[in-house]
Each structure stands twice: as C-alpha cells, then as structure tokens.
Amino acid sequence: MNRAPLVVMPPRLFAPAAYYDLIATYQAVYIDYDMRYNKRDKEAHRYDIADARGRLSLTVPVSKPEGFTTGNLKWSDVRVSAHGRWWGVQQVALESAYGGTPFFEYYIDRFSDFFAPRPLDVDETVADLVRRANNIVRLLTGMKTYFLKELPEGVPFDDYRNRPVPAENEPYRQLRGAQFGFIAGLSVLDRIFNEGR
C-alpha cells in the first residue's frame, strides 16, 4: 500500500495517543483549523483523562464571535472563553489524577504556560489553543513530523478529517489499571504521565 507523505487531520486538543501515533508515521501533517465548526464535535476543545472515578472529560469553554452564523463558522473563528477559569480547574484535575504517576513531576512544568491564568478578555481561538497543545506534545514526545501552516497544492495526502483515527492497539501501564482495567482513548497526557516519552 502506497502512503502519501502528508496527512490532514482535524483539530484535537490533547487528543488520544493514537492520533499522535498516526501523525508520527507521516513526514508532514496539516491540521485543518478551517474545518467548519460543529457544535457536537467537542474533541477540538475537550479531552479525557482518568481520575479516581474513571474517565473524566475536561472541556475548554468556547464562544462564537459576534456576527457569525453557525453555517460559515470555522474552528479558527471560535474563541476560547475564560468562563469558570478552566485553566486552574484543569491543572488541579491533572494534579489529582496523575500526581502519583512516574513522570508527572518530571513533565508537568512543561505545561505551566498552557495552564497559566488568562485575562478574562483574552483573544484566543480554539486553533491557537490546539496549536499550543500540539507544540508541547511534539516537543515532549520527540515527534519528527513537520507541522505545516498551510496545505500545499498538488501534494497527495491522506485525509482523516472525516474518518476515525485507528484505535490504540497496545495497552500501556496506567496508574489505575488494577482498579479499572485499561481505559482506551484517553488523552495523550495519560500516556506521557504514565510512560514518559
């Protein structure tokens, strides 16, 4: 099977490890932040971790800008909201869920800017947030795939914007594995804090 050198992916915030595993098999990736906004597609601003009760979804609240109708709204237009001061809530959730993992103390400082307090009138989009998250993951994992800023013309690509990413096929050690068994589909943060790079 011939594989294109490029893959096009939907925007995902701290996606499951399988998303990054797929990206790492390509020379280059283009994250399509101009995909049409879909209110039901929460993965662009939500990710799952495992805490003492099992799977926990952490959501970054969003708001659509004035004057846009849902039909012509793109993920690059959708604004991150400061509602509920989500950055503090999520940092505490990560500390509670992963404080006992082997690599938490080693890696958590790398996320300090991501979870830093923001002004209430911050002008940050979902695209900005996902880019920042992807940069952190790329650096922590040593991923060599080149992240493109625009989709080049005439270059063949594999398109995963509207098709599922293959699921994780190998379980890894999770902090609460004895209690819940392996929980598939968690954020790449679960794998980083449990296994390191």
VOBA-1610 file (N, C-alpha, C; in pm, whole numbers, padded with zeros to 5 digits, always signed):
BEGIN
Met+00084-00118+00000Met+00000+00000+00000Met+00089+00125+00000Asn+00065+00214-00096Asn+00140+00339-00102Asn+00077+00440-00008Arg+00162+00502+00069Arg+00115+00602+00164Arg+00162+00738+00118Ala+00074+00838+00128Ala+00112+00975+00095Ala+00211+01026+00200Pro+00294+01124+00164Pro+00390+01176+00262Pro+00325+01271+00364Leu+00200+01308+00337Leu+00131+01410+00416Leu-00003+01356+00465Val-00039+01394+00587Val-00171+01359+00641Val-00241+01488+00683Val-00371+01494+00659Val-00453+01608+00700Val-00544+01560+00812Met-00539+01634+00924Met-00609+01592+01045Met-00704+01702+01093Pro-00809+01663+01167Pro-00895+01762+01230Pro-00826+01818+01355Pro-00864+01938+01399Pro-00806+01990+01523Pro-00857+01912+01643Arg-00765+01871+01730Arg-00799+01796+01851Arg-00711+01847+01965Leu-00772+01876+02078Leu-00699+01924+02196Leu-00650+01805+02277Phe-00519+01793+02296Phe-00459+01682+02370Phe-00530+01551+02335Ala-00532+01522+02207Ala-00601+01405+02153Ala-00547+01276+02215Pro-00618+01165+02193Pro-00564+01036+02237Pro-00429+01009+02170Ala-00350+00926+02233Ala-00216+00895+02182Ala-00222+00840+02040Ala-00328+00768+02005Ala-00340+00710+01871Ala-00340+00819+01763Tyr-00395+00935+01792Tyr-00395+01049+01699Tyr-00250+01091+01669Tyr-00169+01104+01774Tyr-00029+01144+01756Tyr+00054+01029+01700Asp+00020+00906+01735Asp+00090+00790+01678Asp+00072+00788+01526Leu-00050+00816+01480Leu-00077+00821+01336Leu+00003+00933+01271Ile+00000+01053+01329Ile+00073+01167+01275Ile+00222+01134+01264Ala+00275+01066+01363Ala+00419+01035+01366Ala+00463+00941+01255Thr+00370+00874+01187Thr+00407+00785+01078Thr+00419+00859+00945Tyr+00392+00988+00944Tyr+00400+01069+00822Tyr+00516+01168+00830Gln+00559+01215+00712Gln+00664+01317+00706Gln+00610+01453+00752Ala+00485+01481+00715Ala+00426+01612+00746Ala+00278+01596+00778Val+00227+01691+00855Val+00086+01694+00890Val+00033+01836+00872Tyr-00089+01844+00827Tyr-00160+01971+00822Tyr-00285+01956+00907Ile-00295+02036+01013Ile-00416+02036+01096Ile-00510+02138+01035Asp-00629+02096+00997Asp-00723+02184+00926Asp-00808+02264+01025Tyr-00758+02380+01064Tyr-00830+02467+01157Tyr-00944+02541+01088Asp-00948+02531+00954Asp-01056+02596+00879Asp-01173+02501+00854Met-01170+02386+00921Met-01286+02297+00913Met-01407+02369+00971Arg-01522+02337+00917Arg-01644+02400+00964Arg-01671+02364+01110Tyr-01705+02463+01188Tyr-01739+02444+01329Tyr-01862+02356+01341Asn-01852+02256+01427Asn-01965+02168+01453Asn-01981+02162+01605Lys-02091+02211+01654Lys-02115+02219+01798Lys-02105+02083+01866Arg-02138+01977+01794Arg-02133+01843+01852Arg-01992+01784+01854Asp-01900+01842+01779Asp-01763+01792+01772Asp-01682+01854+01886Lys-01691+01796+02002Lys-01628+01852+02122Lys-01478+01823+02131Glu-01428+01728+02052Glu-01287+01688+02065Glu-01189+01800+02033Ala-01235+01904+01964Ala-01147+02016+01933Ala-01116+02097+02059His-01200+02085+02160His-01176+02161+02284His-01205+02080+02411Arg-01203+01947+02396Arg-01226+01858+02512Arg-01132+01739+02502Tyr-01084+01693+02618Tyr-01000+01573+02621Tyr-01033+01494+02747Asp-01003+01365+02743Asp-01037+01275+02854Asp-00911+01231+02929Ile-00923+01228+03061Ile-00819+01174+03147Ile-00883+01069+03237Ala-00803+01001+03319Ala-00856+00904+03415Ala-00824+00952+03554Asp-00928+00969+03635Asp-00907+01007+03775Asp-00954+00894+03864Ala-00972+00919+03991Ala-01006+00814+04087Ala-01142+00748+04060Arg-01227+00812+03978Arg-01359+00755+03947Arg-01368+00699+03807Gly-01258+00704+03732Gly-01259+00655+03595Gly-01239+00768+03495Arg-01303+00757+03379Arg-01288+00857+03272Arg-01348+00990+03315Leu-01273+01097+03290Leu-01317+01233+03321Leu-01290+01321+03200Ser-01393+01390+03149Ser-01377+01481+03036Ser-01348+01621+03086Leu-01243+01682+03032Leu-01207+01820+03064Leu-01235+01905+02940Thr-01318+02007+02957Thr-01361+02089+02844Thr-01315+02232+02861Val-01262+02289+02754Val-01231+02431+02750Val-01355+02499+02693Pro-01417+02591+02768Pro-01538+02656+02717Pro-01507+02746+02598Val-01600+02752+02504Val-01581+02833+02384Val-01702+02923+02362Ser-01681+03025+02279Ser-01791+03113+02239Ser-01770+03153+02096Lys-01880+03161+02021Lys-01863+03202+01882Lys-01864+03353+01875Pro-01786+03408+01783Pro-01778+03553+01773Pro-01907+03615+01722Glu-01925+03740+01756Glu-02044+03816+01712Glu-02051+03818+01560Gly-02172+03810+01508Gly-02193+03827+01365Gly-02178+03701+01282Phe-02130+03593+01340Phe-02114+03470+01263Phe-02237+03383+01280Thr-02275+03319+01173Thr-02379+03218+01182Thr-02308+03083+01185Thr-02371+02985+01241Thr-02308+02855+01257Thr-02263+02797+01124Gly-02334+02820+01017Gly-02301+02761+00886Gly-02167+02804+00829Asn-02123+02927+00856Asn-01996+02972+00798Asn-01886+02988+00902Leu-01906+02934+01018Leu-01810+02946+01127Leu-01706+02834+01118Lys-01577+02869+01133Lys-01468+02771+01130Lys-01407+02761+01269Trp-01333+02651+01295Trp-01269+02635+01426Trp-01171+02748+01453Ser-01113+02804+01348Ser-01019+02914+01366Ser-01090+03044+01406Asp-01224+03047+01395Asp-01302+03165+01436Asp-01354+03154+01579Val-01366+03030+01629Val-01427+03006+01760Val-01331+03049+01870Arg-01382+03130+01962Arg-01299+03187+02068Arg-01303+03100+02194Val-01188+03096+02261Val-01180+03030+02391Val-01238+03126+02494Ser-01324+03076+02580Ser-01385+03158+02683Ser-01309+03142+02815Ala-01309+03246+02894Ala-01245+03239+03027Ala-01344+03189+03132His-01463+03153+03089His-01568+03110+03181His-01518+02999+03274Gly-01539+03018+03400Gly-01504+02918+03500Gly-01356+02905+03528Arg-01277+02994+03467Arg-01131+02988+03484Arg-01082+02844+03465Trp-01115+02789+03349Trp-01091+02649+03317Trp-00946+02606+03337Trp-00851+02695+03312Trp-00709+02659+03321Trp-00672+02611+03461Gly-00725+02677+03564Gly-00696+02635+03701Gly-00764+02504+03737Val-00888+02490+03694Val-00965+02369+03720Val-00896+02248+03656Gln-00851+02264+03532Gln-00788+02152+03462Gln-00651+02119+03519Gln-00577+02218+03562Gln-00446+02189+03622Gln-00464+02111+03752Val-00561+02150+03833Val-00588+02077+03958Val-00635+01934+03926Ala-00719+01919+03823Ala-00766+01785+03784Ala-00648+01697+03741Leu-00553+01754+03667Leu-00436+01677+03625Leu-00349+01640+03744Glu-00331+01733+03836Glu-00252+01704+03956Glu-00315+01593+04038Ser-00447+01599+04053Ser-00519+01498+04129Ser-00514+01361+04060Ala-00532+01361+03929Ala-00538+01235+03854Ala-00400+01172+03835Tyr-00298+01254+03813Tyr-00168+01200+03772Tyr-00053+01230+03867Gly-00080+01292+03980Gly+00027+01325+04074Gly+00107+01205+04119Gly+00048+01086+04117Gly+00117+00964+04159Gly+00180+00885+04045Thr+00177+00938+03924Thr+00235+00865+03811Thr+00386+00886+03806Pro+00458+00796+03740Pro+00604+00805+03739Pro+00662+00932+03678Phe+00594+00991+03579Phe+00654+01103+03506Phe+00584+01237+03528Phe+00486+01242+03617Phe+00411+01366+03636Phe+00503+01481+03679Glu+00579+01462+03783Glu+00663+01571+03834Glu+00769+01612+03732Tyr+00811+01519+03650Tyr+00913+01550+03550Tyr+00858+01637+03437Tyr+00731+01615+03398Tyr+00675+01683+03281Tyr+00577+01796+03310Ile+00517+01803+03426Ile+00408+01899+03448Ile+00453+02044+03426Asp+00578+02076+03457Asp+00624+02214+03438Asp+00621+02256+03291Arg+00628+02161+03201Arg+00625+02193+03058Arg+00487+02246+03015Phe+00387+02225+03101Phe+00251+02270+03070Phe+00215+02400+03143Ser+00310+02457+03216Ser+00278+02573+03301Ser+00225+02692+03220Asp+00281+02718+03103Asp+00230+02829+03020Asp+00091+02799+02967Phe+00067+02672+02932Phe-00063+02635+02877Phe-00174+02656+02981Phe-00145+02622+03107Phe-00246+02635+03212Phe-00230+02762+03295Ala-00153+02858+03244Ala-00134+02985+03315Ala-00264+03065+03312Pro-00292+03143+03417Pro-00412+03227+03419Pro-00415+03322+03299Arg-00534+03345+03248Arg-00554+03434+03134Arg-00641+03551+03175Pro-00624+03665+03108Pro-00717+03774+03134Pro-00857+03734+03087Leu-00958+03787+03148Leu-01095+03748+03115Leu-01134+03788+02974Asp-01064+03884+02915Asp-01096+03927+02779Asp-00995+03875+02677Val-00937+03759+02704Val-00834+03703+02617Val-00889+03681+02476Asp-00807+03706+02376Asp-00847+03688+02237Asp-00775+03565+02182Glu-00818+03450+02225Glu-00755+03323+02189Glu-00859+03235+02121Thr-00821+03171+02013Thr-00914+03084+01941Thr-00884+02938+01974Val-00977+02851+01937Val-00955+02707+01954Val-00832+02665+01874Ala-00813+02724+01756Ala-00695+02692+01675Ala-00567+02728+01750Asp-00563+02844+01813Asp-00445+02885+01891Asp-00417+02785+02002Leu-00522+02745+02072Leu-00508+02653+02185Leu-00456+02517+02140Val-00513+02464+02032Val-00471+02333+01981Val-00326+02340+01931Arg-00290+02450+01865Arg-00151+02465+01820Arg-00054+02460+01939Arg-00088+02532+02045Arg-00002+02533+02164Arg+00008+02392+02224Ala-00104+02323+02233Ala-00104+02186+02287Ala-00019+02094+02200Asn-00035+02104+02067Asn+00042+02019+01977Asn+00192+02047+01986Asn+00230+02172+02003Asn+00372+02205+02018Asn+00431+02139+02142Ile+00357+02141+02251Ile+00404+02078+02375Ile+00419+01927+02355Val+00317+01865+02299Val+00321+01719+02278Val+00435+01683+02183Arg+00451+01758+02076Arg+00558+01731+01980Arg+00696+01737+02047Leu+00717+01838+02129Leu+00845+01852+02199Leu+00867+01740+02301Leu+00763+01707+02378Leu+00777+01605+02481Leu+00799+01465+02424Thr+00738+01438+02311Thr+00747+01304+02255Thr+00862+01288+02155Gly+00925+01400+02118Gly+01033+01393+02020Gly+00984+01363+01880Met+00857+01396+01852Met+00798+01369+01721Met+00873+01446+01612Lys+00907+01376+01505Lys+00983+01436+01395Lys+00895+01488+01282Thr+00767+01458+01284Thr+00675+01502+01179Thr+00671+01654+01174Tyr+00675+01709+01054Tyr+00672+01853+01035Tyr+00527+01900+01031Phe+00491+01998+01113Phe+00356+02054+01116Phe+00350+02171+01019Leu+00271+02158+00913Leu+00261+02261+00809Leu+00162+02370+00848Lys+00189+02493+00806Lys+00099+02605+00833Lys-00009+02618+00727Glu+00017+02565+00608Glu-00086+02564+00505Glu-00074+02437+00423Leu-00182+02399+00361Leu-00186+02276+00281Leu-00128+02304+00143Pro-00016+02238+00108Pro+00044+02265-00023Pro-00041+02210-00137Glu-00039+02280-00249Glu-00116+02236-00366Glu-00040+02126-00438Gly-00112+02030-00491Gly-00054+01927-00575Gly+00019+01816-00500Val+00020+01819-00368Val+00087+01715-00290Val-00020+01615-00245Pro-00002+01486-00275Pro-00101+01388-00232Pro-00103+01378-00078Phe-00220+01354-00024Phe-00230+01342+00122Phe-00337+01241+00161Asp-00321+01186+00279Asp-00423+01101+00339Asp-00510+01192+00426Asp-00640+01177+00413Asp-00734+01270+00478Asp-00808+01201+00592Tyr-00783+01248+00715Tyr-00851+01193+00833Tyr-00949+01294+00894Arg-00986+01396+00820Arg-01078+01497+00875Arg-01215+01440+00906Asn-01260+01348+00824Asn-01395+01293+00845Asn-01395+01142+00856Arg-01283+01087+00900Arg-01279+00942+00924Arg-01206+00918+01056Pro-01239+00810+01123Pro-01180+00787+01256Pro-01032+00748+01248Val-00960+00791+01349Val-00821+00751+01365Val-00822+00609+01422Pro-00737+00520+01369Pro-00733+00384+01426Pro-00709+00389+01578Ala-00777+00302+01650Ala-00767+00299+01796Ala-00631+00244+01840Glu-00597+00271+01965Glu-00475+00216+02023Glu-00484+00065+02019Asn-00377+00002+01973Asn-00384-00144+01965Asn-00302-00212+02075Glu-00224-00137+02149Glu-00147-00196+02258Glu-00173-00122+02388Pro-00229-00189+02486Pro-00247-00123+02616Pro-00111-00090+02677Tyr-00108+00015+02754Tyr+00013+00053+02827Tyr-00023+00060+02975Arg+00078+00072+03059Arg+00055+00076+03203Arg-00012+00207+03243Gln-00127+00197+03309Gln-00199+00314+03360Gln-00203+00308+03512Leu-00200+00423+03575Leu-00196+00432+03721Leu-00309+00352+03787Arg-00428+00362+03732Arg-00543+00294+03793Arg-00587+00171+03714Gly-00492+00109+03647Gly-00521-00010+03567Gly-00575-00125+03649Ala-00525-00144+03771Ala-00573-00253+03856Ala-00718-00229+03896Gln-00756-00103+03910Gln-00891-00069+03953Gln-00992-00073+03838Phe-00955-00018+03722Phe-01050-00003+03610Phe-01016-00088+03488Gly-00901-00152+03487Gly-00855-00214+03364Gly-00802-00105+03272Phe-00760-00141+03152Phe-00708-00042+03060Phe-00821+00043+03005Ile-00807+00175+03015Ile-00907+00269+02960Ile-00850+00323+02830Ala-00908+00283+02719Ala-00860+00327+02588Ala-00913+00465+02554Gly-00844+00533+02465Gly-00893+00660+02412Gly-00871+00780+02501Leu-00788+00767+02605Leu-00760+00882+02690Leu-00663+00977+02621Ser-00656+01097+02670Ser-00565+01197+02617Ser-00421+01145+02617Val-00342+01195+02525Val-00200+01163+02521Val-00132+01199+02653Leu-00191+01290+02729Leu-00134+01326+02859Leu-00129+01204+02952Asp-00228+01117+02942Asp-00230+00996+03023Asp-00105+00912+02993Arg-00076+00897+02867Arg+00041+00816+02828Arg+00171+00885+02866Ile+00179+01016+02850Ile+00301+01089+02885Ile+00329+01077+03035Phe+00227+01100+03118Phe+00249+01097+03263Phe+00273+00955+03315Asn+00214+00854+03249Asn+00233+00716+03292Asn+00360+00652+03237Glu+00397+00688+03112Glu+00509+00619+03046Glu+00626+00707+03007Gly+00610+00839+03014Gly+00717+00927+02969Gly+00713+00941+02817Arg+00828+00967+02759Arg+00834+00987+02614Arg+00797+00863+02537
//
